């Protein structure tokens, strides 16, 4: 190697942040392997690069012993003291064995090592960059397809959108720009593996954070999200300011904010309901757009028995049970829905356990308000 190569290492240290000492140490290790492979040496050897000049030296190493059992790795005390009277048993005697043509091998090996280290450093930078974006939204371009996986071009690297994280029925066209949710970033030998999703509930949450300033500012909080990607979602929100309506903030003027999110999710229906610390009220709200007459809670079994008007039973359950299923996911309670007439046959009466004002609030959130983009199942 020469001075110009060492100067190049200095430039790499400044531009890529890779220590010059680390590079030289890696080159020495690689040269050691190259020497043994090229010259078939079975001796103990050491490679040293002079930092100031770039000169490469190879030294054989032998241990000083009283009795030699392995001539390749050991030297007798008598022979060692012929070289230097100060040698004692256990010392290491070094002798330069640098081959005449080793400079060519050194230059080629050094270049390969440096290029490899640069690639590793760049992969580490990309990994650290995207590791910090786990749980966030990023925008990329649909680049190619492989075994039903969609590969998203992020600029410096690509992300993997597997079939399990895709929205059912959504078409991914080459060159289309889409927003995806970063599920996981893992480090592999081939570089960072970035797993992204279009079906994760976190995507819905992050999209609302972008569209609703009150959420971004911390005035309104998304307390829970339940999602069946591509079909319907439910989101419970609350406000830390009594003068700010959390549901209205998310819906926006003429439904503009919620519609912007719906457009990003390929027309997915979104129900927005108000969060309540009272599980009975929360369950009633979660079954929106159906009106709820009564909610009875079994705390031990975590079951909520819900009574609805006869004509709204199918609405409460939803198509193929979707509305009830999402309500259960959102609240964490198993929801058992009964019609008013069925409940009366079993008990003889219907006792309203949902406060009137809260019941009205649920109605405002749900059924007929087109701005919520709610479709009756």
KOLZAFI-69726 format. One record per residue (C-alpha): x, y, z; residue in one letter. Coordinates in steps of 0.25 Angstrom, whole numbers. Layout:
REM residues N
+-------+-------+-------+---------+
:    xx :    yy :    zz : residuo :
+-------+-------+-------+---------+
:     X :     Y :     Z :       A :
...
+-------+-------+-------+---------+
***
This chain:
REM residues 377
+-------+-------+-------+---------+
:    xx :    yy :    zz : residuo :
+-------+-------+-------+---------+
:     0 :     0 :     0 :       X :
:     4 :    14 :    -2 :       X :
:     2 :    28 :     4 :       X :
:    -9 :    31 :    -5 :       X :
:   -17 :    19 :     0 :       X :
:   -15 :    24 :    14 :       X :
:   -20 :    37 :    10 :       X :
:   -32 :    31 :     4 :       X :
:   -35 :    24 :    18 :       X :
:   -34 :    38 :    24 :       X :
:   -45 :    42 :    15 :       X :
:   -54 :    30 :    17 :       X :
:   -53 :    33 :    32 :       X :
:   -58 :    47 :    30 :       X :
:   -69 :    43 :    20 :       X :
:   -74 :    30 :    25 :       X :
:   -70 :    31 :    40 :       X :
:   -62 :    18 :    40 :       X :
:   -50 :    19 :    49 :       X :
:   -36 :    18 :    41 :       X :
:   -31 :    10 :    52 :       X :
:   -42 :     0 :    50 :       X :
:   -40 :    -1 :    35 :       X :
:   -25 :    -3 :    37 :       X :
:   -28 :   -14 :    47 :       X :
:   -38 :   -21 :    38 :       X :
:   -28 :   -20 :    26 :       X :
:   -17 :   -27 :    35 :       X :
:   -27 :   -38 :    38 :       X :
:   -30 :   -40 :    24 :       X :
:   -16 :   -40 :    19 :       X :
:   -12 :   -50 :    30 :       X :
:   -23 :   -59 :    23 :       X :
:   -18 :   -56 :     9 :       X :
:    -4 :   -59 :    13 :       X :
:    -7 :   -73 :    19 :       X :
:   -16 :   -76 :     7 :       X :
:    -6 :   -71 :    -4 :       X :
:     7 :   -77 :     2 :       X :
:     1 :   -89 :    10 :       X :
:     8 :   -85 :    23 :       X :
:     5 :   -93 :    35 :       X :
:    13 :   -84 :    44 :       X :
:     8 :   -74 :    54 :       X :
:    10 :   -60 :    46 :       X :
:     6 :   -46 :    49 :       X :
:     3 :   -35 :    39 :       X :
:     7 :   -21 :    42 :       X :
:     3 :    -8 :    34 :       X :
:    12 :     4 :    37 :       X :
:     2 :    15 :    39 :       X :
:    11 :    26 :    34 :       X :
:    16 :    20 :    22 :       X :
:     6 :     9 :    18 :       X :
:    17 :    -2 :    18 :       X :
:    13 :   -16 :    20 :       X :
:    21 :   -26 :    28 :       X :
:    19 :   -40 :    31 :       X :
:    26 :   -47 :    43 :       X :
:    27 :   -61 :    47 :       X :
:    25 :   -64 :    62 :       X :
:    31 :   -75 :    70 :       X :
:    30 :   -77 :    84 :       X :
:    43 :   -79 :    92 :       X :
:    43 :   -93 :    99 :       X :
:    53 :  -102 :   106 :       X :
:    50 :  -114 :    97 :       X :
:    44 :  -112 :    83 :       X :
:    33 :  -121 :    79 :       X :
:    27 :  -113 :    67 :       X :
:    38 :  -106 :    59 :       X :
:    28 :   -97 :    52 :       X :
:    23 :   -91 :    64 :       X :
:    34 :   -92 :    74 :       X :
:    49 :   -89 :    76 :       X :
:    59 :   -94 :    86 :       X :
:    64 :   -85 :    97 :       X :
:    78 :   -87 :    91 :       X :
:    75 :   -82 :    77 :       X :
:    67 :   -71 :    82 :       X :
:    78 :   -65 :    91 :       X :
:    87 :   -66 :    79 :       X :
:    78 :   -55 :    73 :       X :
:    76 :   -47 :    86 :       X :
:    82 :   -51 :   100 :       X :
:    70 :   -46 :   107 :       X :
:    60 :   -56 :   102 :       X :
:    54 :   -65 :   113 :       X :
:    45 :   -77 :   112 :       X :
:    31 :   -73 :   108 :       X :
:    35 :   -60 :   100 :       X :
:    31 :   -59 :    85 :       X :
:    42 :   -58 :    75 :       X :
:    38 :   -50 :    62 :       X :
:    45 :   -51 :    48 :       X :
:    41 :   -44 :    36 :       X :
:    36 :   -53 :    25 :       X :
:    30 :   -43 :    16 :       X :
:    29 :   -49 :     2 :       X :
:    35 :   -40 :   -10 :       X :
:    22 :   -39 :   -17 :       X :
:    13 :   -37 :    -5 :       X :
:    10 :   -23 :    -8 :       X :
:     1 :   -27 :   -20 :       X :
:    -7 :   -36 :   -11 :       X :
:    -8 :   -26 :     0 :       X :
:   -13 :   -15 :    -9 :       X :
:   -24 :   -24 :   -15 :       X :
:   -28 :   -30 :    -2 :       X :
:   -28 :   -16 :     5 :       X :
:   -38 :   -10 :    -6 :       X :
:   -47 :   -22 :    -4 :       X :
:   -47 :   -20 :    11 :       X :
:   -50 :    -5 :    11 :       X :
:   -61 :    -7 :     1 :       X :
:   -67 :   -17 :    10 :       X :
:   -66 :    -9 :    22 :       X :
:   -72 :     3 :    15 :       X :
:   -84 :    -5 :    11 :       X :
:   -86 :   -10 :    25 :       X :
:   -85 :     4 :    30 :       X :
:   -96 :     9 :    20 :       X :
:  -105 :    -3 :    24 :       X :
:  -103 :     1 :    39 :       X :
:  -107 :    15 :    36 :       X :
:  -119 :    11 :    29 :       X :
:  -123 :     1 :    40 :       X :
:  -121 :    12 :    51 :       X :
:  -129 :    22 :    42 :       X :
:  -141 :    12 :    40 :       X :
:  -140 :     6 :    54 :       X :
:  -145 :    19 :    60 :       X :
:  -157 :    19 :    50 :       X :
:  -163 :     6 :    56 :       X :
:  -178 :    10 :    59 :       X :
:  -177 :    21 :    49 :       X :
:  -183 :    24 :    35 :       X :
:  -173 :    25 :    23 :       X :
:  -176 :    27 :     9 :       X :
:  -170 :    19 :    -2 :       X :
:  -172 :    15 :   -17 :       X :
:  -177 :     1 :   -21 :       X :
:  -165 :    -5 :   -28 :       X :
:  -167 :   -19 :   -31 :       X :
:  -174 :   -32 :   -27 :       X :
:  -168 :   -45 :   -22 :       X :
:  -176 :   -57 :   -18 :       X :
:  -188 :   -49 :   -14 :       X :
:  -179 :   -39 :    -6 :       X :
:  -179 :   -25 :   -10 :       X :
:  -165 :   -18 :   -10 :       X :
:  -166 :    -3 :    -7 :       X :
:  -155 :     6 :   -11 :       X :
:  -151 :    16 :     0 :       X :
:  -139 :    22 :    -7 :       X :
:  -127 :    17 :     0 :       X :
:  -133 :     3 :     2 :       X :
:  -146 :    -5 :     1 :       X :
:  -157 :   -10 :    10 :       X :
:  -165 :   -23 :    10 :       X :
:  -180 :   -23 :     9 :       X :
:  -184 :   -37 :    11 :       X :
:  -198 :   -43 :     7 :       X :
:  -202 :   -43 :    22 :       X :
:  -200 :   -28 :    24 :       X :
:  -207 :   -24 :    11 :       X :
:  -221 :   -19 :    10 :       X :
:  -230 :   -29 :     4 :       X :
:  -234 :   -25 :   -10 :       X :
:  -225 :   -14 :   -11 :       X :
:  -217 :   -13 :   -24 :       X :
:  -202 :    -9 :   -24 :       X :
:  -198 :    -3 :   -37 :       X :
:  -183 :    -1 :   -41 :       X :
:  -179 :    13 :   -38 :       X :
:  -191 :    16 :   -29 :       X :
:  -187 :    24 :   -16 :       X :
:  -193 :    19 :    -3 :       X :
:  -192 :    21 :    11 :       X :
:  -188 :     9 :    20 :       X :
:  -187 :     6 :    35 :       X :
:  -173 :     1 :    39 :       X :
:  -176 :   -11 :    47 :       X :
:  -161 :   -16 :    50 :       X :
:  -147 :   -13 :    46 :       X :
:  -137 :   -25 :    47 :       X :
:  -122 :   -25 :    44 :       X :
:  -118 :   -37 :    35 :       X :
:  -105 :   -40 :    28 :       X :
:  -111 :   -34 :    15 :       X :
:  -115 :   -21 :    21 :       X :
:  -127 :   -16 :    29 :       X :
:  -140 :   -24 :    27 :       X :
:  -152 :   -14 :    28 :       X :
:  -165 :   -20 :    30 :       X :
:  -177 :   -11 :    27 :       X :
:  -192 :   -12 :    27 :       X :
:  -205 :    -6 :    21 :       X :
:  -214 :   -14 :    30 :       X :
:  -208 :   -11 :    44 :       X :
:  -217 :    -3 :    53 :       X :
:  -205 :     6 :    55 :       X :
:  -206 :    12 :    41 :       X :
:  -220 :    17 :    44 :       X :
:  -216 :    23 :    57 :       X :
:  -204 :    30 :    50 :       X :
:  -212 :    35 :    38 :       X :
:  -222 :    42 :    48 :       X :
:  -210 :    48 :    55 :       X :
:  -205 :    54 :    42 :       X :
:  -219 :    59 :    38 :       X :
:  -224 :    64 :    52 :       X :
:  -216 :    76 :    58 :       X :
:  -223 :    73 :    72 :       X :
:  -218 :    59 :    72 :       X :
:  -204 :    64 :    68 :       X :
:  -204 :    75 :    79 :       X :
:  -209 :    65 :    90 :       X :
:  -222 :    71 :    92 :       X :
:  -230 :    59 :    86 :       X :
:  -225 :    45 :    89 :       X :
:  -228 :    32 :    81 :       X :
:  -230 :    22 :    93 :       X :
:  -233 :    10 :    85 :       X :
:  -234 :     5 :    70 :       X :
:  -240 :    -8 :    65 :       X :
:  -239 :   -11 :    50 :       X :
:  -243 :   -21 :    39 :       X :
:  -234 :   -15 :    28 :       X :
:  -241 :   -12 :    15 :       X :
:  -255 :   -13 :    21 :       X :
:  -257 :    -5 :    34 :       X :
:  -251 :     1 :    46 :       X :
:  -255 :     6 :    59 :       X :
:  -247 :    17 :    67 :       X :
:  -250 :    22 :    81 :       X :
:  -245 :    36 :    84 :       X :
:  -245 :    45 :    97 :       X :
:  -242 :    60 :    99 :       X :
:  -234 :    67 :   110 :       X :
:  -241 :    80 :   107 :       X :
:  -256 :    80 :   111 :       X :
:  -258 :    91 :   100 :       X :
:  -252 :    82 :    89 :       X :
:  -261 :    71 :    83 :       X :
:  -252 :    59 :    81 :       X :
:  -261 :    52 :    71 :       X :
:  -264 :    65 :    63 :       X :
:  -249 :    68 :    63 :       X :
:  -246 :    55 :    56 :       X :
:  -258 :    56 :    46 :       X :
:  -254 :    70 :    42 :       X :
:  -262 :    81 :    35 :       X :
:  -272 :    74 :    25 :       X :
:  -265 :    61 :    29 :       X :
:  -252 :    65 :    21 :       X :
:  -242 :    60 :    32 :       X :
:  -248 :    46 :    33 :       X :
:  -250 :    46 :    18 :       X :
:  -235 :    48 :    15 :       X :
:  -232 :    36 :    24 :       X :
:  -243 :    28 :    17 :       X :
:  -237 :    31 :     3 :       X :
:  -223 :    27 :     8 :       X :
:  -229 :    13 :    12 :       X :
:  -236 :    10 :    -1 :       X :
:  -250 :    14 :     4 :       X :
:  -250 :     6 :    17 :       X :
:  -262 :    10 :    26 :       X :
:  -258 :    17 :    39 :       X :
:  -267 :    18 :    52 :       X :
:  -262 :    29 :    62 :       X :
:  -268 :    28 :    76 :       X :
:  -265 :    35 :    89 :       X :
:  -257 :    28 :    99 :       X :
:  -263 :    26 :   113 :       X :
:  -256 :    20 :   126 :       X :
:  -270 :    14 :   129 :       X :
:  -269 :     0 :   122 :       X :
:  -284 :     0 :   120 :       X :
:  -285 :    13 :   113 :       X :
:  -272 :    10 :   105 :       X :
:  -279 :    -3 :   100 :       X :
:  -291 :     4 :    96 :       X :
:  -283 :    15 :    88 :       X :
:  -275 :     4 :    82 :       X :
:  -288 :    -3 :    76 :       X :
:  -291 :    10 :    68 :       X :
:  -298 :    12 :    59 :       X :
:  -308 :     3 :    66 :       X :
:  -316 :     9 :    78 :       X :
:  -314 :     2 :    91 :       X :
:  -325 :     1 :   102 :       X :
:  -317 :    -6 :   112 :       X :
:  -303 :   -12 :   116 :       X :
:  -301 :   -22 :   127 :       X :
:  -287 :   -25 :   131 :       X :
:  -281 :   -38 :   136 :       X :
:  -268 :   -33 :   142 :       X :
:  -263 :   -47 :   145 :       X :
:  -265 :   -53 :   131 :       X :
:  -263 :   -40 :   124 :       X :
:  -276 :   -41 :   117 :       X :
:  -285 :   -30 :   113 :       X :
:  -300 :   -33 :   111 :       X :
:  -306 :   -23 :   102 :       X :
:  -320 :   -20 :    99 :       X :
:  -324 :   -13 :    86 :       X :
:  -338 :   -10 :    79 :       X :
:  -343 :   -22 :    71 :       X :
:  -342 :   -14 :    58 :       X :
:  -327 :   -11 :    61 :       X :
:  -323 :   -25 :    64 :       X :
:  -317 :   -28 :    51 :       X :
:  -310 :   -14 :    50 :       X :
:  -304 :   -16 :    64 :       X :
:  -298 :   -29 :    60 :       X :
:  -294 :   -25 :    46 :       X :
:  -291 :   -32 :    33 :       X :
:  -286 :   -46 :    37 :       X :
:  -284 :   -41 :    52 :       X :
:  -274 :   -30 :    48 :       X :
:  -280 :   -18 :    56 :       X :
:  -281 :   -27 :    69 :       X :
:  -267 :   -33 :    66 :       X :
:  -261 :   -19 :    65 :       X :
:  -268 :   -14 :    77 :       X :
:  -262 :   -26 :    85 :       X :
:  -248 :   -23 :    80 :       X :
:  -249 :    -8 :    83 :       X :
:  -254 :   -10 :    97 :       X :
:  -248 :   -23 :   101 :       X :
:  -261 :   -28 :   106 :       X :
:  -268 :   -40 :   100 :       X :
:  -281 :   -35 :    94 :       X :
:  -294 :   -43 :    95 :       X :
:  -305 :   -35 :    87 :       X :
:  -320 :   -38 :    90 :       X :
:  -333 :   -32 :    84 :       X :
:  -342 :   -25 :    93 :       X :
:  -353 :   -35 :    91 :       X :
:  -344 :   -46 :    94 :       X :
:  -339 :   -40 :   107 :       X :
:  -353 :   -37 :   112 :       X :
:  -357 :   -52 :   110 :       X :
:  -345 :   -56 :   118 :       X :
:  -346 :   -46 :   129 :       X :
:  -360 :   -39 :   128 :       X :
:  -354 :   -25 :   127 :       X :
:  -344 :   -16 :   121 :       X :
:  -337 :    -7 :   131 :       X :
:  -329 :     4 :   124 :       X :
:  -315 :     5 :   130 :       X :
:  -309 :    15 :   120 :       X :
:  -311 :    29 :   125 :       X :
:  -320 :    37 :   115 :       X :
:  -310 :    48 :   112 :       X :
:  -299 :    38 :   109 :       X :
:  -308 :    30 :   100 :       X :
:  -312 :    43 :    92 :       X :
:  -297 :    45 :    91 :       X :
:  -295 :    32 :    84 :       X :
:  -306 :    35 :    74 :       X :
:  -299 :    47 :    70 :       X :
:  -287 :    40 :    67 :       X :
:  -292 :    29 :    59 :       X :
:  -304 :    26 :    50 :       X :
:  -309 :    36 :    41 :       X :
:  -297 :    46 :    40 :       X :
:  -291 :    43 :    26 :       X :
:  -279 :    51 :    30 :       X :
:  -274 :    39 :    38 :       X :
:  -274 :    31 :    25 :       X :
:  -282 :    20 :    32 :       X :
:  -289 :    10 :    24 :       X :
:  -301 :     1 :    30 :       X :
:  -297 :   -13 :    30 :       X :
+-------+-------+-------+---------+
***
